Amino acid sequence: MKFAHLVIAILILGVSEGTEKFSLGPISHTLFPEGFIFGAATAAYQIEGGWNADGKGENIWDNISHEQPSFIKDNKNGDVAADSYHKYLEDVLLLENIGFQMYRFSLSWARILPNGKIDNVNQAGIDYYMNLIDALLAKGIQPMITIYHWDLPQALEDIGGWTNPEIVDIFRDFADLVFESYGQKVKWWITINEPVMITEGYGEDKYAPAAYLDLHGIVEYQVGRNLLLAHAAAYRIYQEKYSHLEGKISMAFSGLNCIPATDSLKDKEAAERCYQHKFGWFAHPVFIGDYPPEMRKRIDKLSEEEGRNTTRLPYFTEDEINYINGTVDYFGLNHYSTEYASSGEEGLNPSVRRDEGILLSFDPNWPEESMEGFRYCASVGALVES
């Protein structure tokens, strides 16, 4: 494998608030190697607003923030957010003024397909993203599209969301539509952003939809299975119908830099489990095939000790393993922080956290950035061409 690009993803706070508030000068590219691309990344729910504008359907974050206002800190929601739905041209101007060469943004599934399914296409949603893409290209900024960034249409959650195996074909149809709509102009694609985080919306109340809370340690793995199959289905449909467009597709993986807390063998093994469970859960199946052996062995053993007749980590068939394996054109990593890993157990029993068998901690001497979770490192995403 060889490095194709290295992208530093910089969060733009207050985007669309007015260009007069920003005094950041142009980025200097002279200190970085040729081919290094500077970019910014956003997520639809966090910036767009227009939560019910022009035919957009309700998504799981709309629903939970309206039904349970305290779910988000300070009773906030994304109804207006940065109002990028109406101010996207100002956003593009900011990107140009700063000197970014790429902009990664996500599609609001419910803005394009209000009920999540292909039988109800909202043309206003299609047009919004086409206008954004055209504005970026006019300024020489490459668009990178994330097809799914955590904002499932509520209509799909009502039928089980990512726990329902039908979601695989439904997501494939959505991906097919956006490839057809934007594939001529967009050459960089992320199918699913940080799938590990999506699983945390099931079995615990950390993220929307905060569903199936009594199935912790079980439902997350079913969700993960469907996410992997959905990603693979999107990749395969692109290769089948749109490969002539020469786009590049991957997931956006998330992973910690895990350092053993001590030199003990147990802590060294804990650091390796940190990589295998938090990162390998989704990276191993698409790059190598099937789940990491350590993850399989550990969860199978724990399931047996719990007196279960079957493992909590569902098996893939051989055909499914082959279907998922190789469905990436580059390696995309969202990396936020370093943590110390030590051997131990925490969390509900059973739970994904307890399955990992690790305790994580920060060094209080590491510098803390303004955004929670950024310690010891910058937010860097590496794109590695296969």
C-alpha positions as CSV (number, residue, x, y, z in Angstrom):
1,M,0.0,0.0,0.0
2,K,1.2,3.5,-0.7
3,F,0.2,6.9,0.8
4,A,-2.0,8.8,-1.7
5,H,-3.0,11.7,0.4
6,L,-2.9,12.9,4.0
7,V,-5.8,15.1,5.0
8,I,-5.9,17.2,8.2
9,A,-9.6,17.6,9.1
10,I,-10.1,20.9,10.8
11,L,-13.3,21.7,12.6
12,I,-14.7,25.1,11.6
13,L,-16.7,26.4,14.5
14,G,-19.4,28.9,13.9
15,V,-19.5,28.2,10.2
16,S,-21.9,30.5,8.3
17,E,-21.8,33.1,11.1
18,G,-20.4,35.7,8.8
19,T,-17.0,36.1,7.2
20,E,-16.2,39.2,9.2
21,K,-15.7,37.1,12.3
22,F,-12.8,35.1,10.8
23,S,-9.3,36.4,10.5
24,L,-7.5,33.2,9.9
25,G,-5.1,33.8,7.0
26,P,-4.5,31.5,4.0
27,I,-2.9,28.2,4.7
28,S,0.8,27.8,3.7
29,H,1.3,24.6,1.7
30,T,5.1,25.0,1.5
31,L,5.8,23.0,4.7
32,F,4.1,19.9,3.5
33,P,5.0,17.3,0.9
34,E,3.5,17.4,-2.6
35,G,0.1,15.7,-2.7
36,F,-0.8,16.7,0.9
37,I,-4.4,18.0,0.9
38,F,-5.8,20.4,3.5
39,G,-9.5,19.9,4.1
40,A,-12.4,20.6,6.5
41,A,-15.1,18.2,7.5
42,T,-18.7,18.6,8.8
43,A,-21.8,16.5,9.5
44,A,-25.2,17.4,8.1
45,Y,-27.2,17.4,11.4
46,Q,-24.6,19.5,13.1
47,I,-24.5,22.3,10.5
48,E,-27.4,22.3,8.1
49,G,-30.4,23.3,10.2
50,G,-33.5,23.5,8.0
51,W,-34.7,20.4,9.9
52,N,-38.1,20.4,8.1
53,A,-37.4,22.6,5.2
54,D,-38.5,21.9,1.6
55,G,-39.8,18.4,2.2
56,K,-37.1,17.0,4.5
57,G,-38.2,14.1,6.7
58,E,-37.5,13.6,10.4
59,N,-34.3,11.9,11.4
60,I,-33.4,10.2,14.7
61,W,-31.7,13.3,16.1
62,D,-34.7,15.5,15.2
63,N,-36.9,13.0,17.0
64,I,-34.9,12.5,20.2
65,S,-34.0,16.2,20.6
66,H,-37.7,17.1,20.3
67,E,-39.1,14.2,22.3
68,Q,-36.3,14.4,25.0
69,P,-35.0,17.9,25.0
70,S,-32.5,17.2,27.7
71,F,-30.8,14.4,25.7
72,I,-28.4,17.0,24.3
73,K,-26.5,19.3,26.6
74,D,-28.3,22.5,27.4
75,N,-31.4,21.3,25.6
76,K,-29.9,22.2,22.3
77,N,-30.8,20.7,18.9
78,G,-30.0,21.0,15.2
79,D,-33.2,22.7,14.1
80,V,-31.2,25.7,12.9
81,A,-27.6,24.8,13.8
82,A,-25.2,26.9,11.6
83,D,-28.0,27.3,9.0
84,S,-25.8,25.9,6.3
85,Y,-28.8,24.8,4.4
86,H,-29.5,28.5,3.7
87,K,-25.9,29.8,3.9
88,Y,-23.8,27.2,2.1
89,L,-22.4,29.8,-0.2
90,E,-20.9,31.6,2.7
91,D,-19.4,28.3,3.9
92,V,-17.8,27.8,0.5
93,L,-16.4,31.4,0.7
94,L,-14.9,30.6,4.1
95,L,-13.3,27.4,2.7
96,E,-11.8,29.3,-0.2
97,N,-10.5,32.2,2.0
98,I,-8.8,29.8,4.4
99,G,-7.2,27.9,1.5
100,F,-8.8,24.5,1.9
101,Q,-8.5,22.1,-1.1
102,M,-11.1,19.6,0.0
103,Y,-14.4,19.7,1.9
104,R,-15.9,16.6,3.3
105,F,-19.6,16.9,4.1
106,S,-22.3,14.4,4.8
107,L,-25.7,13.9,3.2
108,S,-28.9,14.2,5.3
109,W,-30.5,10.9,4.3
110,A,-34.0,12.2,5.3
111,R,-33.5,15.4,3.2
112,I,-33.1,13.3,0.1
113,L,-35.4,10.4,1.0
114,P,-37.8,11.7,3.7
115,N,-39.0,8.2,4.7
116,G,-35.5,6.7,4.0
117,K,-36.7,4.6,1.0
118,I,-36.1,5.0,-2.7
119,D,-39.8,5.3,-3.5
120,N,-40.0,8.9,-2.1
121,V,-37.3,11.1,-3.5
122,N,-37.2,14.7,-2.5
123,Q,-35.9,16.6,-5.5
124,A,-35.2,19.7,-3.3
125,G,-32.7,17.6,-1.3
126,I,-31.0,16.3,-4.4
127,D,-30.7,19.9,-5.7
128,Y,-29.3,21.3,-2.5
129,Y,-26.3,19.0,-2.5
130,M,-25.8,19.5,-6.3
131,N,-25.7,23.3,-5.7
132,L,-23.2,22.8,-2.9
133,I,-21.0,20.6,-5.1
134,D,-21.1,23.0,-8.0
135,A,-20.1,25.9,-5.7
136,L,-17.2,24.0,-4.3
137,L,-15.9,23.0,-7.8
138,A,-16.2,26.5,-9.0
139,K,-13.7,27.5,-6.3
140,G,-11.4,24.6,-7.0
141,I,-12.3,22.7,-3.9
142,Q,-12.7,18.9,-4.1
143,P,-15.9,17.6,-2.6
144,M,-15.8,14.4,-0.5
145,I,-19.2,13.0,0.4
146,T,-20.0,11.0,3.5
147,I,-23.2,9.1,2.7
148,Y,-24.2,8.3,6.3
149,H,-23.1,10.3,9.3
150,W,-25.4,9.1,12.1
151,D,-28.7,10.8,11.1
152,L,-31.0,7.8,10.2
153,P,-34.4,8.8,8.9
154,Q,-36.9,8.2,11.8
155,A,-39.2,6.2,9.5
156,L,-36.4,3.6,9.2
157,E,-35.7,3.6,13.0
158,D,-39.4,2.9,13.4
159,I,-38.8,-0.5,11.7
160,G,-35.8,-1.3,13.8
161,G,-33.1,0.9,12.2
162,W,-29.7,-0.6,12.0
163,T,-30.9,-3.7,13.9
164,N,-33.1,-4.7,11.0
165,P,-31.4,-6.7,8.2
166,E,-33.6,-5.0,5.6
167,I,-31.5,-1.8,6.2
168,V,-28.7,-3.4,4.1
169,D,-30.7,-3.2,0.9
170,I,-32.3,0.1,1.8
171,F,-28.9,1.7,2.3
172,R,-27.7,0.2,-1.0
173,D,-30.6,1.8,-2.8
174,F,-29.8,5.2,-1.1
175,A,-26.1,4.9,-2.1
176,D,-27.1,4.0,-5.6
177,L,-29.2,7.1,-5.9
178,V,-26.4,9.4,-4.7
179,F,-23.8,7.8,-6.9
180,E,-26.0,8.3,-9.9
181,S,-26.8,11.9,-8.9
182,Y,-23.3,13.1,-7.9
183,G,-20.8,10.5,-9.2
184,Q,-19.8,12.5,-12.3
185,K,-18.6,15.3,-10.0
186,V,-17.6,13.6,-6.8
187,K,-14.6,11.3,-6.8
188,W,-14.0,10.7,-3.0
189,W,-16.6,8.8,-1.0
190,I,-17.1,7.7,2.6
191,T,-20.0,5.2,2.9
192,I,-20.4,5.3,6.7
193,N,-18.7,7.6,9.3
194,E,-17.3,5.9,12.4
195,P,-19.5,2.8,12.5
196,V,-18.3,2.0,16.1
197,M,-20.0,5.2,17.3
198,I,-23.3,4.2,15.5
199,T,-23.4,1.0,17.5
200,E,-23.3,3.1,20.7
201,G,-26.8,4.4,19.8
202,Y,-28.1,1.0,20.5
203,G,-27.9,-0.8,23.9
204,E,-27.1,2.5,25.7
205,D,-28.3,6.0,25.7
206,K,-25.2,7.7,24.6
207,Y,-26.3,8.7,21.1
208,A,-29.5,8.7,19.1
209,P,-31.6,6.6,18.8
210,A,-30.8,5.4,22.3
211,A,-32.8,2.2,21.6
212,Y,-32.9,-1.4,22.8
213,L,-31.3,-0.4,26.1
214,D,-32.1,-3.8,27.6
215,L,-30.1,-5.6,24.9
216,H,-26.6,-4.1,25.7
217,G,-23.8,-6.4,24.7
218,I,-25.9,-8.0,22.1
219,V,-27.7,-5.5,19.9
220,E,-24.4,-3.6,19.2
221,Y,-22.9,-6.5,17.4
222,Q,-26.1,-7.0,15.3
223,V,-25.9,-3.4,14.3
224,G,-22.2,-3.7,13.5
225,R,-22.9,-6.7,11.3
226,N,-25.6,-4.8,9.3
227,L,-23.3,-1.8,9.0
228,L,-20.6,-3.9,7.5
229,L,-23.0,-5.5,5.0
230,A,-24.5,-2.2,4.1
231,H,-21.1,-0.7,3.5
232,A,-20.2,-3.6,1.3
233,A,-23.4,-3.4,-0.6
234,A,-22.8,0.3,-1.4
235,Y,-19.2,-0.5,-2.5
236,R,-20.4,-3.4,-4.7
237,I,-23.1,-1.3,-6.4
238,Y,-20.6,1.4,-7.3
239,Q,-18.2,-1.1,-8.8
240,E,-21.0,-2.7,-10.7
241,K,-22.6,0.4,-12.1
242,Y,-20.2,3.4,-11.7
243,S,-16.6,2.1,-11.8
244,H,-16.0,4.0,-15.0
245,L,-16.3,7.2,-13.0
246,E,-13.1,6.2,-11.1
247,G,-14.2,7.3,-7.7
248,K,-12.6,6.1,-4.5
249,I,-14.7,4.6,-1.6
250,S,-14.0,3.6,2.0
251,M,-15.4,3.9,5.5
252,A,-14.2,6.5,8.0
253,F,-12.8,4.4,10.8
254,S,-12.2,5.8,14.2
255,G,-9.4,4.6,16.5
256,L,-7.4,5.5,19.5
257,N,-3.6,5.4,19.8
258,C,-3.5,2.9,22.7
259,I,-0.4,2.8,24.9
260,P,0.1,0.2,27.6
261,A,-0.3,1.9,31.0
262,T,2.7,-0.1,32.4
263,D,5.3,-2.5,31.0
264,S,3.4,-5.5,32.3
265,L,2.3,-8.2,29.9
266,K,-1.3,-7.7,30.9
267,D,-1.3,-4.0,30.0
268,K,0.5,-4.7,26.7
269,E,-2.2,-7.3,25.9
270,A,-4.9,-4.7,26.9
271,A,-3.4,-2.1,24.5
272,E,-3.6,-4.7,21.7
273,R,-7.2,-5.5,22.6
274,C,-7.9,-1.8,22.4
275,Y,-6.8,-1.8,18.8
276,Q,-8.5,-5.0,17.9
277,H,-11.9,-4.2,19.4
278,K,-12.2,-0.5,18.8
279,F,-10.5,-0.4,15.4
280,G,-10.3,-3.9,14.1
281,W,-14.0,-4.5,14.6
282,F,-14.7,-2.8,11.3
283,A,-11.3,-2.5,9.7
284,H,-10.4,-6.2,9.9
285,P,-13.5,-7.4,7.9
286,V,-13.0,-5.0,5.0
287,F,-9.2,-5.2,4.7
288,I,-8.5,-8.8,5.8
289,G,-11.8,-10.6,6.1
290,D,-14.0,-11.5,9.1
291,Y,-13.6,-10.1,12.7
292,P,-10.2,-10.0,14.4
293,P,-9.4,-13.5,15.8
294,E,-8.8,-12.1,19.3
295,M,-12.2,-10.4,19.3
296,R,-14.0,-13.6,18.1
297,K,-12.2,-15.8,20.6
298,R,-12.9,-13.4,23.6
299,I,-16.6,-12.8,22.9
300,D,-17.2,-16.5,22.1
301,K,-15.6,-17.4,25.4
302,L,-17.5,-14.8,27.4
303,S,-20.8,-15.8,25.8
304,E,-20.1,-19.4,26.8
305,E,-19.3,-18.4,30.4
306,E,-22.6,-16.5,30.5
307,G,-24.4,-19.8,29.8
308,R,-25.5,-18.8,26.3
309,N,-26.2,-21.3,23.6
310,T,-24.7,-19.1,21.0
311,T,-22.2,-16.3,20.8
312,R,-23.2,-12.6,21.2
313,L,-21.0,-11.8,18.1
314,P,-22.9,-13.1,15.1
315,Y,-21.0,-15.1,12.6
316,F,-20.7,-14.2,8.9
317,T,-21.1,-16.9,6.3
318,E,-18.2,-17.6,4.0
319,D,-20.0,-15.8,1.2
320,E,-20.6,-12.7,3.5
321,I,-16.9,-12.7,4.5
322,N,-15.9,-12.6,0.9
323,Y,-18.6,-10.0,0.0
324,I,-17.3,-7.6,2.7
325,N,-13.5,-8.2,2.3
326,G,-11.8,-5.8,-0.1
327,T,-14.5,-3.2,-0.1
328,V,-12.2,-0.2,0.3
329,D,-10.1,1.8,-2.1
330,Y,-8.2,3.7,0.6
331,F,-7.7,3.8,4.4
332,G,-9.7,6.6,6.1
333,L,-9.0,7.3,9.8
334,N,-10.5,9.8,12.1
335,H,-8.0,9.9,14.9
336,Y,-8.6,12.1,18.0
337,S,-6.5,11.0,20.9
338,T,-4.1,8.8,22.7
339,E,-5.1,6.9,25.9
340,Y,-3.4,4.5,28.3
341,A,-4.8,1.0,28.3
342,S,-4.6,-1.3,31.3
343,S,-6.2,-4.7,31.9
344,G,-9.5,-4.6,33.7
345,E,-13.3,-4.7,33.2
346,E,-15.9,-2.0,33.4
347,G,-19.4,-1.3,32.1
348,L,-22.6,-3.3,32.2
349,N,-22.6,-7.0,32.1
350,P,-22.7,-7.9,29.2
351,S,-21.5,-4.9,27.2
352,V,-19.1,-4.0,24.4
353,R,-17.0,-2.1,26.9
354,R,-16.8,-5.1,29.3
355,D,-16.0,-7.4,26.3
356,E,-12.9,-5.3,25.6
357,G,-11.4,-6.0,29.0
358,I,-9.6,-2.7,29.1
359,L,-9.5,0.4,31.3
360,L,-8.6,3.7,29.6
361,S,-7.0,6.8,31.1
362,F,-5.4,10.0,30.1
363,D,-2.1,11.5,31.3
364,P,-3.1,14.7,33.1
365,N,0.1,16.3,31.9
366,W,-0.9,16.0,28.2
367,P,-2.1,19.3,26.7
368,E,-5.9,19.5,26.5
369,E,-7.3,21.2,23.4
370,S,-10.5,23.2,23.4
371,M,-12.5,20.3,22.1
372,E,-13.1,17.5,24.5
373,G,-11.2,14.4,23.7
374,F,-8.3,16.0,21.8
375,R,-5.2,15.2,23.7
376,Y,-1.6,14.5,22.8
377,C,-2.4,14.7,19.0
378,A,-4.0,16.6,16.3
379,S,-7.1,15.4,14.5
380,V,-5.6,13.8,11.5
381,G,-7.2,11.5,8.9
382,A,-4.9,9.4,6.7
383,L,-6.1,8.4,3.3
384,V,-4.1,5.4,2.1
385,E,-4.5,4.1,-1.4
386,S,-4.8,0.3,-1.7
